């Protein structure tokens, strides 16, 4: 039997991965983590990396935050699992109460917990359909809502998420996301929605419209306020449930606890996950009480839904966000990042755009004629990795670098990472 001691290098372990796991599970970096602390990761060969990806926005409170670790240790001394649907526990009820109070709006709300972001999306659609007794769901091009069948159907990008997996659930429709940089205005997006109602589905048969306040995998495009307001008006007029997918945008990332707080618009349902539990798997749907109560008893749930360890971690995460004022820190760090990127843009002509809210920031690359430049994007990512900085890409054309460093990152470490980025851009 092969042991870890016999295969201790990144290359050796990666060879084992290729032999033992399917190629469909893509790997961003062929480096294998040994340990991590706040915004740093050390691989099995002892090399240190500055982490600007935070597990794809899962670690807003950093790797191994002491308060999160202690909360999990304390829960371990009590129990790890009972199945909430069999023997429930007060900590889950208390977390639902906290999220009901913290999410936007003063109306009566309820929260249901699940395990993954995709599960949260699936259940939000279930809840909306149960409430409206309608089948239709509308999403945006460029959206990402998960890899389950409903998640794939809602996702507005074929490669790699949908390739070879159809057919998908029916009654799912897409309209163009308003991205002015790429020639789609709010007016054009709304006109496409009107045309959809004329040509494909009666709005009275639409259960929900789901969108990310800032598209994640799609490229970190911020939804224009006028678009959000128009969608709210459409939903109110036709009795459609408006779902805000805050899985990547939530928990202080954008400078507010939730990205929807940047808009004068209230969603009916919100999906949350990622940074909710500081690295442990936990997700949820939060929404208007009368909508959340639409499914019958037993219609929602899951064996691991609202696992006790993850619930404990989530309480600690919310405490850390409040006590360490991470919303305000996200805004400050984001401004420092955008100022640095704006300065670099003067000497790096490939940078076509810098955008974002708080510390959810993106840098997009294009060729001189405006054509997306994924090759340069990958080159920058590779140069940064070789120098000890981990960057994540995104975008329909894979030409965007997104910044998701932990909001607890030390100032000196942020500056060190930005120096590596500048060198990678200007090499």
C-alpha positions, 0 to 999 in steps of 0.5 A: 500500500502506498503511504503518504510518506512515500509520496510527499511531493506535490507532483507525486500526490498529483499523480495519485490524484489523476489515477484515483479521482475523475478528471471531472473534478477540476483542480485549480492549483497542483499544490497540496495543502499541509496547513493554513493560517488566516490568509496563508497556506503552506503546501506539503513541500513547505512552501508558503502561499498568500491566499487571495481566494479564501476557498472561493469566498468561504473564508471571509474570517480566514483560515482557522480563526481561533474563535471559530475553532474554539466553537467547533471544539466546544460542540465536539464535546457535546455531540456531532450529529443527531439529524436535526429532523430527528432530534433538533437542537437549540443552537440551530433555532438560535442561528435561524433567529439571528439570520432572520434579524440580520438579513435585509427587511423588517418583515417576518422571516424564517430560515431553513438550513442545508449543507451546500450552496447548490442545495440552498438554490434547489430548495429556494426554487422548491419553496417558490414553486410551492408558494406560487403553484407555478413552474417557471424560473428565470435566471440570467446569462453568466449566472452560476447557481450550482452543479446539481441538475437544477443548479446547472439548468439555472446556470447561464454558462455551458462550458464546463458546467453543462457539457454532456449532462443534459437534458435539464429540468424544464421551465427554466429560462434565461435573459441577458445579464446587463453588462454595459462593458460588453454591450448589454444595457439595462434597457436591453435586458428588460426588453429581453424579459418582456420578449420572454413573456411574449414568446415563451412563458406567461408571467403568471406562470413564473414562480421565481426570478433568481439572480446574484447581486454580483455575479460570481463565476460570471465575472463579478459584474455588479447588478445596476440598481435600476435593474434590481428595482425594475425586477422588483416591480415586475415581480410585484406586478405578477406575483413572482418570487424574487430570489437573491443568491447571496452565496458568494456575496454574503457575510461582509464580503461587499462591505455590508453583511449582505450585498442586497443592502446596497440596493433599495430593494428587498428580496423575497428569498435569499440563499446563503452558504460559503462564508456562513460557517468559516469553512464548514459546510452549511447553507440556508434559505432565508425569506418571508415567513409566508413563503417559507411556510409553503412546503408541507412538513417533510418537504424540506430538509436533509440528513446533514442539513444544519449540522451541529458543528457547522451551526456552532461555527456559524455563530462564531463567524457572525460574532467575529464579523461584528466584533472585528467590524469586518464590514467596515474592514472589507470596505477599507481593504477594497478601496486599497485594492482598487486604488492599487489596481487603478495605478497598475492600469496606467502601465498595463494596457491589458487591464480593461476594467476594475470593478466591485463592491467592498472586497469583492473586486475583479480585474478584467483583461482584454486585447487592444480591440476589446476582445477578452484575453484569457491567455494573458489572464492565465499567464498572470495567474501562473506568474503569481502562483510561482511567486507565492500568490494564489489568485482565482479567475472567473468570467464567461471568457475566463478573462477575469481575476477575482479577489477574495482574500480573507477580510482578516488578512494582515495589512502587511500581507495584503501589501506583499500579495499586491506587490507580487501581483504587480510584478506578475502583471508587469513581467 
